[in-house]
Amino acid sequence: MRLCELREKEVINVCDCKRLGCVVDVGIDIKDGKVECIIIPGPAKICGFLGTDSEYVIPWECIKKIGPDIILVEIREEKFLQKY
């Protein structure tokens, strides 16, 4: 699977059935060449305006299923939401 194919898929948290967004980047272990995590923009600041100041960094192990249109993950949002 290519990164461009991952970016077209929406990420859903199976714990609360919440839409997290679409993949914008992946973290890769350069030594092994394996994907370590997927990165998704965090929630918008004010009613969807002004962008975001956080992102979800979801380890590959938390991905439960990759389908044709969506990626199912199992996470506690507060644990994987990182401010930058």
Helices and strands as residue ranges (DSSP letters): H 3-7, E 10-13, E 18-22, E 25-29, E 34-41, E 54-59, G 60-62, E 63-66, E 70-73, H 77-80, E 81-83
